[in-house]
Amino acid sequence: MTRGVDAQLAARIHFLARVAYGAASRPRAGREIVVAFDGSPQSRAAVGWAARACGVRGGRLTVCHVWDGPRAEREAAVTTRERGLAGLVLSEGVELAERLLPGRAVRSVLLRGDPGTELVSLGRTAEMLVLGTRGRGGMAGLLVGSVSVHVATHAACPVLAVRGTAEAAGGAETVVVGVDGSDCSLAALRFALEYARGHRLPVHAIHARRDGPGRRGEELERWVAEAVAALPRGTAGVTVTTSTVGGPPLPVLLPGSHRARLLVVGSRGLGPVRSRLLGSVSRELLQRAGCTVAVVKDRD
């Protein structure tokens, strides 16, 4: 370690003193958005998404960093320093969030353990979990590896997997949502409509039918109308278009993801193995979509 790093550690003692640490630090119930940060460009983009969502929805923003410390036999020698370095990473994420949300308090959580397990635990009382698509260190390969699949599978709240960097986060100006009539897809539709209204974006709802579009376009129209009617405070400013397309969901939804800012899907649909916590289509879209993906469960 260099003296520069040691000086940074000393300068951050005041920050670490207020960092929530360990299993005893869990967010209280309420409107809270939790974002995972590890210092990578993708996690910085995730903080940007989370800050914008928090600015629209209100509530509290929590920045979390999960580190996997040394094994017990090495713990006494290096735990303090590794925890300090983890705290430096977390402080960078908190400072970024505070710049994006001036005047708003940002909560910080430093946890040691398995990233997927700890993030799912935080999601029990969160309104939303936001993750970068790729990280470094203990959270490397977040989207293509097991962590994002684990979090999207087991988290109780919606999970946003942010693709790209902060500079590319603006992107296209459409929210695309896949709808098949399942409870999870209707929850995804409600999420898409609420997100689009808050961010002043149009919504395009797509229903992929393996037996072809036929005359079933009115089915999608009915689902959308019911979801719109259920939204609080009206739907001023939300433009919704629909399309019913013949074909399997994955090849139908993937092209739309390359022209969207956000793709929203239910955690599972009306496929042949409905008992799965995360359906095969949602899993594939997490790995292959061209934009940020939100995976939503039915919490009713």
Legacy VTK file of the C-alpha trace (Angstrom):
# vtk DataFile Version 3.0
C-alpha trace
ASCII
DATASET POLYDATA
POINTS 300 float
0.000 0.000 0.000
1.211 3.520 -0.711
1.276 6.430 1.684
-1.334 8.089 -0.505
-3.766 5.273 0.170
-2.972 5.444 3.902
-3.682 9.175 3.889
-6.982 8.561 2.138
-7.925 5.988 4.732
-7.180 8.381 7.559
-9.120 11.148 5.886
-12.162 8.903 5.617
-12.381 7.904 9.274
-15.195 10.376 9.780
-17.069 8.825 6.857
-16.629 5.256 8.054
-17.907 6.273 11.470
-21.306 6.974 9.950
-21.420 4.052 7.522
-23.985 1.393 8.338
-22.117 -1.905 8.573
-23.063 -5.538 8.937
-26.287 -7.405 9.409
-27.590 -4.982 12.021
-27.785 -2.248 9.390
-30.916 -2.824 7.342
-33.134 -0.109 5.904
-36.398 0.642 7.630
-39.550 0.183 5.601
-40.495 3.079 3.365
-39.906 4.584 -0.058
-36.264 3.706 -0.482
-34.233 3.075 -3.629
-31.070 1.031 -3.087
-28.209 1.204 -5.594
-25.140 -1.047 -5.604
-21.841 0.771 -6.163
-18.338 -0.643 -6.679
-16.542 2.250 -8.394
-16.902 0.940 -11.952
-18.306 3.158 -14.745
-21.383 0.946 -14.919
-22.069 1.357 -11.219
-21.694 5.128 -11.605
-24.386 4.942 -14.295
-26.513 2.939 -11.866
-26.186 5.721 -9.285
-27.353 8.173 -11.940
-30.435 6.075 -12.709
-31.205 5.636 -9.026
-30.783 9.352 -8.282
-33.121 10.331 -11.121
-35.715 7.820 -9.960
-35.417 9.062 -6.390
-35.815 12.648 -7.549
-39.057 11.728 -9.325
-40.531 9.322 -6.772
-39.302 10.979 -3.590
-38.111 8.939 -0.650
-34.568 8.043 0.328
-31.598 6.941 -1.752
-29.266 4.338 -0.245
-25.856 3.617 -1.764
-24.533 0.161 -0.897
-21.133 -1.456 -1.330
-20.643 -5.155 -0.611
-17.147 -6.481 -0.028
-15.947 -10.028 0.484
-13.189 -9.857 3.085
-10.420 -12.361 3.902
-10.962 -15.781 5.363
-10.935 -16.190 9.125
-7.276 -17.239 9.337
-6.167 -13.971 7.699
-8.806 -11.744 9.185
-6.828 -10.224 12.046
-4.055 -9.029 9.759
-5.966 -7.460 6.894
-9.650 -6.969 7.700
-9.274 -3.402 8.987
-7.404 -2.231 5.883
-9.717 -4.012 3.441
-12.744 -2.612 5.190
-11.181 0.833 4.953
-10.611 0.439 1.215
-14.208 -0.728 0.801
-15.301 2.368 2.696
-13.358 4.545 0.246
-15.275 3.004 -2.647
-18.568 3.540 -0.870
-17.764 7.158 -0.067
-17.164 7.812 -3.772
-20.626 6.492 -4.579
-22.252 8.526 -1.811
-20.521 11.726 -2.946
-21.699 11.118 -6.523
-25.276 10.597 -5.326
-25.133 13.741 -3.189
-24.002 15.774 -6.207
-26.903 14.396 -8.247
-29.401 15.038 -5.420
-28.279 18.353 -3.906
-29.800 19.034 -0.534
-31.025 15.463 -0.095
-29.660 13.087 2.509
-28.079 9.937 1.056
-27.830 6.832 3.204
-24.708 4.660 3.022
-24.484 0.936 3.725
-21.229 -1.028 3.820
-21.725 -4.792 3.992
-19.361 -7.739 4.051
-20.515 -10.964 2.455
-21.947 -12.360 -0.737
-23.210 -9.499 -2.966
-26.287 -11.345 -4.199
-27.395 -12.413 -0.743
-26.827 -8.999 0.814
-28.596 -7.109 -1.973
-31.613 -9.414 -1.802
-31.750 -8.764 1.935
-31.728 -5.005 1.362
-34.478 -5.438 -1.226
-36.905 -6.811 1.339
-37.860 -3.288 2.408
-36.763 -1.301 -0.671
-38.965 0.116 -3.382
-36.351 -0.672 -6.025
-32.861 -2.193 -6.382
-30.537 -0.706 -9.023
-27.401 -2.524 -10.239
-24.756 -1.823 -12.850
-24.409 -4.361 -15.640
-20.745 -5.053 -14.916
-18.648 -4.346 -11.889
-15.224 -5.060 -10.554
-13.847 -6.853 -7.551
-16.439 -8.942 -5.716
-19.212 -7.771 -8.064
-17.424 -8.374 -11.385
-19.568 -9.642 -14.238
-22.717 -8.528 -12.466
-25.114 -8.921 -15.366
-23.615 -11.888 -17.189
-22.791 -13.777 -13.990
-24.777 -15.261 -11.178
-25.260 -12.151 -9.019
-27.800 -10.338 -11.173
-29.747 -13.512 -11.856
-29.798 -14.283 -8.132
-30.966 -10.764 -7.245
-33.621 -10.628 -9.979
-34.819 -14.088 -8.952
-35.058 -13.575 -5.212
-35.502 -9.832 -4.569
-38.988 -8.850 -3.441
-38.839 -5.467 -5.195
-38.265 -4.456 -8.840
-34.641 -4.857 -9.972
-33.079 -2.511 -12.543
-29.976 -3.817 -14.322
-28.407 -0.682 -15.843
-26.563 -1.219 -19.101
-23.926 1.228 -20.318
-22.168 4.149 -18.667
-23.375 7.457 -17.292
-22.562 9.192 -20.586
-24.808 6.777 -22.499
-27.586 6.604 -19.939
-29.815 9.152 -21.709
-30.207 7.098 -24.874
-33.557 6.488 -26.491
-36.757 7.989 -25.194
-39.158 5.061 -24.953
-40.142 2.574 -22.250
-40.893 -0.848 -23.736
-42.840 -3.397 -21.674
-43.618 -7.017 -22.421
-47.164 -8.095 -21.487
-48.719 -11.554 -21.691
-51.576 -11.312 -19.196
-49.748 -13.006 -16.306
-49.822 -11.316 -12.905
-46.113 -10.508 -13.130
-46.444 -8.965 -16.589
-49.361 -6.813 -15.460
-47.239 -5.652 -12.503
-44.496 -4.859 -15.040
-47.013 -2.860 -17.085
-47.993 -0.809 -14.023
-44.326 -0.212 -13.216
-43.611 0.888 -16.800
-46.535 3.321 -16.819
-45.561 4.850 -13.472
-41.894 5.135 -14.480
-42.779 6.685 -17.836
-45.149 9.193 -16.275
-42.535 10.338 -13.772
-39.844 10.684 -16.437
-42.174 12.013 -19.168
-41.527 9.166 -21.584
-43.868 7.270 -23.919
-44.655 3.597 -23.360
-44.820 0.873 -25.978
-46.496 -2.332 -24.772
-45.766 -5.518 -26.723
-47.703 -8.782 -26.568
-45.874 -11.695 -28.201
-48.210 -14.536 -29.184
-46.824 -17.877 -30.302
-50.046 -18.579 -32.213
-49.822 -15.325 -34.182
-51.493 -11.952 -33.624
-54.906 -12.995 -34.937
-57.663 -10.879 -33.447
-56.146 -10.737 -30.008
-54.895 -7.156 -30.179
-57.936 -6.085 -28.178
-56.692 -8.234 -25.288
-53.568 -6.107 -24.933
-55.623 -2.936 -25.295
-57.820 -4.069 -22.403
-54.830 -4.836 -20.170
-53.352 -1.413 -20.885
-56.667 0.369 -20.300
-57.131 -1.365 -16.956
-53.577 -0.575 -15.849
-53.931 3.065 -16.874
-57.239 3.379 -15.030
-55.652 1.973 -11.858
-52.849 4.531 -11.753
-53.184 7.199 -9.047
-53.487 10.898 -9.925
-54.462 10.278 -13.530
-52.189 9.645 -16.503
-51.561 13.111 -17.930
-48.520 13.162 -20.148
-48.272 9.387 -20.745
-48.535 8.255 -24.362
-49.127 4.523 -24.766
-48.878 2.544 -27.990
-49.398 -1.196 -28.343
-48.524 -4.012 -30.701
-49.437 -7.687 -30.735
-46.831 -9.694 -32.618
-46.769 -13.337 -33.620
-43.761 -15.218 -32.311
-41.930 -16.234 -29.126
-41.376 -13.445 -26.574
-37.564 -13.318 -26.690
-37.053 -12.577 -30.426
-40.021 -10.191 -30.325
-38.756 -8.139 -27.343
-35.017 -8.112 -28.076
-35.139 -5.769 -31.124
-37.249 -3.286 -29.171
-34.630 -3.168 -26.427
-32.109 -1.654 -28.841
-34.422 1.317 -29.424
-35.568 1.841 -25.837
-34.273 3.559 -22.746
-35.841 0.929 -20.494
-37.252 -2.561 -21.076
-39.650 -3.792 -18.385
-40.609 -7.447 -17.990
-42.254 -9.591 -15.361
-40.079 -12.027 -13.496
-42.032 -14.887 -15.072
-44.873 -15.176 -17.545
-47.242 -17.759 -18.960
-44.516 -20.107 -20.146
-44.564 -23.881 -19.675
-42.573 -23.781 -16.394
-44.443 -21.146 -14.388
-43.111 -22.419 -11.046
-39.724 -20.854 -11.742
-38.995 -17.732 -9.726
-37.303 -16.211 -12.786
-38.537 -17.212 -16.228
-36.236 -18.090 -19.100
-37.278 -15.030 -21.132
-36.495 -12.613 -18.293
-33.171 -14.335 -17.700
-32.187 -14.100 -21.372
-33.225 -10.455 -21.598
-31.054 -9.618 -18.592
-28.082 -10.999 -20.475
-28.826 -9.880 -24.024
-30.996 -6.740 -24.008
-29.645 -3.584 -25.608
-30.849 -1.278 -22.824
-31.458 -1.171 -19.092
-33.826 -3.947 -17.952
-36.309 -3.821 -15.092
-37.522 -7.168 -13.739
-40.763 -6.834 -11.769
-42.650 -9.264 -9.540
-46.303 -9.219 -8.601
-46.228 -8.034 -4.984
-49.989 -8.127 -4.428
LINES 1 301
300 0 1 2 3 4 5 6 7 8 9 10 11 12 13 14 15 16 17 18 19 20 21 22 23 24 25 26 27 28 29 30 31 32 33 34 35 36 37 38 39 40 41 42 43 44 45 46 47 48 49 50 51 52 53 54 55 56 57 58 59 60 61 62 63 64 65 66 67 68 69 70 71 72 73 74 75 76 77 78 79 80 81 82 83 84 85 86 87 88 89 90 91 92 93 94 95 96 97 98 99 100 101 102 103 104 105 106 107 108 109 110 111 112 113 114 115 116 117 118 119 120 121 122 123 124 125 126 127 128 129 130 131 132 133 134 135 136 137 138 139 140 141 142 143 144 145 146 147 148 149 150 151 152 153 154 155 156 157 158 159 160 161 162 163 164 165 166 167 168 169 170 171 172 173 174 175 176 177 178 179 180 181 182 183 184 185 186 187 188 189 190 191 192 193 194 195 196 197 198 199 200 201 202 203 204 205 206 207 208 209 210 211 212 213 214 215 216 217 218 219 220 221 222 223 224 225 226 227 228 229 230 231 232 233 234 235 236 237 238 239 240 241 242 243 244 245 246 247 248 249 250 251 252 253 254 255 256 257 258 259 260 261 262 263 264 265 266 267 268 269 270 271 272 273 274 275 276 277 278 279 280 281 282 283 284 285 286 287 288 289 290 291 292 293 294 295 296 297 298 299
